[in-house]
Amino acid sequence: ENSFSHPYMGDLHGITTDGSNLYVAATSIDALLCFDIENFELQWRWGPDEPILYEDRVRQIMEARPVAFLPFVHGRRLQTVMEMQTFVDRDYRHIRKGYTGYHNHHLNDVILHEGKLYITTKQWNTDQAGVVIELDLASRDSRFFIPPDSLQGLHDGVWIDERFYVTESGANRVAWREPDGALVHRDILPENYFVRGLC
């Protein structure tokens, strides 16, 4: 067999391997899937019910003042976000990403580097620019490597020496994170490029 599939494989994007496992970004459900490279069995799933993926939205709603004459709207928004904590086990392969109930950040690429995975997102909470999440494979702990609203249309990523380079397909440019955490952007001219692909 030269192929395999799984019910969680909705709108696959980035893929990488460490030789033992295959790591795949399932974009329609904001999840990272880990498969055994020999038997293709699912080892674990990260997202969409990870706190880092929904706690920011919960905080925004809690801090917002509900409209006086529409308090139920505020309550319903909070309920919707809190429901994201419970992942529904079903087949997502034939459901468009806008209808899965979990597509909020649009995971794009997944890059392996020194025992950690770096996950890029096109957006954050549908209303902010993308982020890079660092996921430690040993502990499964995650943190923002590049914070929300930093990169426009973030797509691909690659490590070169100590810098992490990315494409900003929504802004005709590339960017990189310096070892000290500084973020540098460089426009690609002339404009109107949809920038994707790094090697």
C-alpha positions in Angstrom: 0.0 0.0 0.0 1.3 3.4 -1.0 -1.4 5.4 0.8 -3.5 5.5 3.9 -6.3 7.6 5.4 -7.9 8.4 8.7 -11.2 10.0 9.6 -9.4 13.0 11.1 -7.6 13.8 7.9 -9.6 16.9 6.9 -8.0 19.3 4.5 -4.4 18.2 5.1 -1.6 20.7 4.7 1.9 20.4 6.2 3.6 17.1 6.8 7.0 16.1 8.3 8.6 13.0 9.8 11.3 12.1 12.3 11.8 8.7 10.8 9.5 6.9 13.3 6.4 9.1 13.2 4.6 11.1 10.6 3.2 14.5 11.7 0.4 16.0 9.6 -1.6 19.2 9.9 -5.3 18.6 9.6 -6.4 22.1 8.7 -10.2 21.7 8.8 -10.1 20.7 12.5 -7.1 22.8 13.6 -5.3 19.6 14.7 -1.9 18.0 14.4 -2.0 14.2 13.9 0.9 11.8 14.7 1.0 8.5 12.9 3.3 5.5 13.3 5.3 5.5 10.1 5.4 1.7 9.9 1.7 0.7 10.5 0.1 4.2 10.0 -1.9 3.9 13.2 -2.8 7.2 14.9 -0.5 7.7 18.0 -2.0 11.0 19.2 -3.9 14.1 18.2 -3.0 17.6 19.3 -5.9 20.1 18.9 -8.4 21.5 18.5 -9.1 21.1 22.2 -5.8 22.3 23.4 -6.0 25.4 25.7 -3.6 27.4 23.7 -6.0 27.2 20.7 -9.1 28.5 22.5 -8.2 30.2 25.8 -7.4 33.5 24.1 -10.9 33.7 22.6 -12.5 32.8 25.9 -10.6 35.6 27.5 -11.7 38.1 24.9 -15.3 37.2 25.3 -15.1 37.4 29.1 -13.5 40.8 29.0 -16.0 42.2 26.5 -19.0 44.0 27.8 -22.2 42.3 26.5 -24.7 44.5 24.7 -27.3 45.5 27.2 -30.3 44.5 25.2 -28.7 41.3 23.7 -27.1 39.5 26.7 -27.9 36.1 25.1 -25.5 36.9 22.2 -22.6 37.3 24.6 -23.6 34.1 26.4 -23.9 32.1 23.2 -20.5 33.2 21.9 -18.9 32.0 25.1 -20.8 28.7 25.0 -19.7 28.2 21.4 -16.0 28.7 22.3 -16.3 26.5 25.4 -17.8 23.7 23.3 -14.5 23.7 21.4 -12.9 22.0 24.4 -14.8 18.8 23.6 -13.6 17.1 20.4 -16.3 15.1 18.6 -14.9 11.8 17.3 -16.3 11.5 13.7 -15.1 11.4 10.1 -14.0 14.9 8.9 -12.5 14.0 5.5 -15.6 15.1 3.5 -16.6 18.1 5.6 -15.6 21.6 4.3 -13.4 23.3 6.8 -15.9 26.1 7.5 -18.4 23.5 8.7 -16.4 21.3 11.1 -16.8 23.6 14.0 -13.1 23.7 14.7 -11.6 25.7 11.9 -10.5 28.9 13.7 -6.8 29.3 13.0 -6.1 27.4 9.7 -3.0 25.3 10.5 -0.7 25.3 7.6 2.9 23.9 7.9 4.5 21.7 10.5 8.3 21.8 10.8 10.5 19.5 12.9 13.6 21.0 14.7 15.6 19.7 17.6 12.8 17.6 19.1 10.1 20.2 18.7 7.4 20.9 16.1 6.7 24.4 14.8 3.2 24.8 13.6 2.3 27.8 11.4 -1.3 29.2 11.2 -2.7 31.4 8.5 -4.8 33.4 11.0 -5.6 33.5 14.7 -9.2 33.3 15.9 -10.3 34.2 12.3 -9.8 37.9 13.0 -6.0 38.3 13.6 -2.9 37.5 11.6 -1.1 34.2 12.1 1.2 32.7 14.7 3.9 30.0 15.1 3.3 27.5 17.9 6.2 25.5 19.4 5.2 22.0 20.4 7.6 20.0 22.6 7.4 16.3 21.4 8.6 14.9 24.8 6.2 16.8 27.0 3.5 17.8 24.5 3.7 21.3 26.0 3.0 24.2 23.6 3.7 27.9 23.6 3.7 30.8 21.2 7.0 30.9 19.3 5.8 33.9 17.3 2.7 35.6 18.9 -0.7 36.2 17.4 -1.2 39.0 14.9 2.4 39.0 13.8 2.4 37.4 10.3 0.1 38.1 7.4 -1.2 34.9 5.7 1.6 32.8 7.3 2.2 29.7 5.3 5.6 27.8 5.1 8.4 27.6 7.6 12.0 26.4 7.6 15.0 26.5 10.0 18.3 27.8 8.6 21.1 27.9 11.2 19.5 29.7 14.2 16.8 31.6 12.3 13.3 30.5 11.6 12.1 31.7 8.1 8.4 31.9 7.0 6.4 33.1 4.0 3.7 35.7 4.4 1.5 34.9 1.5 -1.0 37.6 2.5 1.6 40.4 2.4 4.0 39.6 -0.5 6.9 39.0 1.8 9.1 36.7 3.8 9.9 37.0 7.5 12.2 35.5 10.0 12.7 35.2 13.7 16.2 36.1 15.0 17.8 34.0 17.8 17.0 36.9 20.2 13.3 36.7 19.3 13.2 39.8 17.0 11.0 39.5 14.0 12.2 40.8 10.6 10.0 41.3 7.5 11.2 41.7 3.9 8.9 42.7 1.0 9.3 40.8 -2.3 9.1 43.2 -5.2 7.4 43.8 -7.6 4.2 43.2 -5.7 1.3 40.8 -6.4 3.2 37.7 -5.6 1.3 35.0 -3.6 4.4 33.9 -1.7 4.6 30.2 -0.9 7.4 27.6 -0.6 10.7 27.6 1.2 13.7 25.3 0.9 
